[in-house]
């Protein structure tokens, strides 16, 4: 098994075109209120005062718009985890905070932005590129922290680093996968994230 390779989503039209951003914002607003399934490309076109055909100049399908929205939501989680990885803390402290932050931010998406959470669930179930890229980003963040922990003498260096990172990413799955989050209460997840993080850190110790 290999870590996910980031995929560059194909773009139609200029990447930073004002209309592209308007379409994504309209999609965010509609998906929040009505959900992905109940929103059509026609709805988005009406919201910004253009034709459906014009929207297809920027996105080849409704799924492509969903991918952009999903990338936006998951990208905010990735950015928060990258900020933790850059902190002036021990690698163990950063890894612990990454576990906890991933769980809490994924839960926030589930409880506070339920309809956007549902899009993330569709993305995960159907292997959308946005979901794959989120996993690839998480793997890269973990690898950065593990490598720095090894350099600092905190973590053992015998196990191949990709194996270590893949194992850690796997045990993080119940705290981030949209469908698996629904199986436990927040209290259960808070308890389990502490136990699993402790186990991971003990396995990494020199």
N, C-alpha and C positions, 0 to 999 in steps of 0.2 A: 504494500500500500504506500502511495506517495502523497505528500501534501498537495492541496489544491493549488493549481496554477492560476494566477489572476487572468481574467479575460477582459479585454477592452471591448466594451459594448459598441457595436457599429452605430455611427451617427449619420443622419441625413441633414443636410444644410449646415450652416456655420454653427460650431459648437457653442459659442457664446451669444448667439443671436437672441435679441430681446424676446422674440416670439416664443422661442424654445423655453425660456424661463417662465413666460406667462403660461404656457401650456402645463409645465410641471407644477406651478403654483395652483392653477385651476384644478389639476388632478389631485393635488394634496388636499385642497379644500373639499372637493366632491367625495374623494375616498374617505375622508374623515367623517363626513355627514351621512353618506349613502352607502359606502362600501364599494369595493372594487367591482363586484359582480353586477351591481345595480347602476353603475355609471357607464355610459356609452361615449364613444368618440364624439357623437353628435352633441351630447350634453356639454362636453368640454369646449367644442367649437362655439356653441351658443354663449357660453360663459365669457369668452374673450372676443366675441363678435367677428368670428371668421367662419369660413366653410370647413366642413370635414375634410374636403380635399386638400385644403391648405395645411391642416394639421399633419396630413400624411406626407407633406414635404419635409417634415422634421422627424416623424416617427412612423415606422413601417406598419405598426399595429398597436392595438390597445395594450397588448402585453409589453411592448417596448416602452410605453408610457409607464406601465406598472413597474417595470424594471428600474426606470429612472427614479420613481418615487421610493421604491424599496431601497435603492442604493443610497438615496438621501437619508432615510431613516437609519439604516444600518451603518452608514458612514459616520453619523453622529456618535454612535457607540464606539466605532473604531477610533475616532479622533480622541475620545475621552480616555480610552485604554492606552493610546500612544502617549498621551500626556502623562499618565501614570508611569509608563516605561521610561520616560525621560527624567523622572524626579531624582533628586539627590538623596536617595535612600539605599539601603542594602537591597540586593536582588531579591532576597527572601521577603522583605517587606513589600516590595513592588509586586511580586507575584501574588502575594496574599491579597493585596488591594485590587489587582486585576481580576482575580476570581470573584471577589465580592462585588466590585463595580459592574462586571459583566452580568452577574445575576440580577442586581438591583435595577440596572438600566433596561435589561430585557423585560423584567417584570413591569417596569414603568410603562413600557410600550404596550404591554398586554393589558394593564388596568386603565391607563390614562388615554391611550390612543388605540382602543381595541380594534377599530376597523383597519388601522395601519398595521397592527399586529396580524390581522387576518391575511393581509397581503404578504407579509413576511412568511406566514405559514404556507401560503400557496407557492411562494418562491422556493421554500425549502422542500416541499413535497414534489415539486416539478423540476427541481435542479436548475432554477433560473441562474443566470450568470451573476446576478447581484448577490444571491445567497452563497454561491461558490466563492465570490470575491471576498465576502465577509469572513468566510472560513480561512481563506488564504491570508487575509490581513491579520486575523487572530494568530495564526501560525507564525507569521513574521514577528509579531509583537512578543510572543512567548520566546521565540528563538533569540531575539535581541537580549531579553532579560536573562535567559539561561547562559548565553555566551558571556555576558558581563559578570554573572555570578561565578562562572568557572574562572574567568580571568582574575577575579578578586579572591579566589580561593575558598569561596563559600560552598560551591557545589562540586560533586565528583566529576571526573573527566573521562572515565573509562567507557561509559556507554555512548555509542554514536549519538550525536546531538539531535539528528533528525528523528531518531527513535524516541528519545526523551520528549521532544516537542510534540510529536504525534500522540504519544501516550497522554500527555497533559491536555492537549486539545480534546482528546476523546473523553476524558473524565470531566471536562468543562461542558460537554454537550447538554447534560440535563439542566444546566443553569442558563442556557441560551437558546436552545432549539424551541421554536414557537409552539410546537405541538407537545413536547415533553414538559414545558412549563405548566401546562394545564393539569398535569397529573398530581401535583403537590400544592399544598398551601404555602403562602409566603413564609410562614413560621417554620414549616418543615424544610423549605429551601435554605433559609437562614442557618438553621441548625446543621444541615448537611454540607453546606459550603465550607463551614468551619472545619468539620471533621475531615472532609476530603482534602482540603488545603493542607491541614496538618500532616496527613498521610503523605501527600506529594512532597512536602518540604522535608520530611524525614527520609524519604527515599532519595532525595537529591543531596543530602548532607554528605560531606567527605568522611 
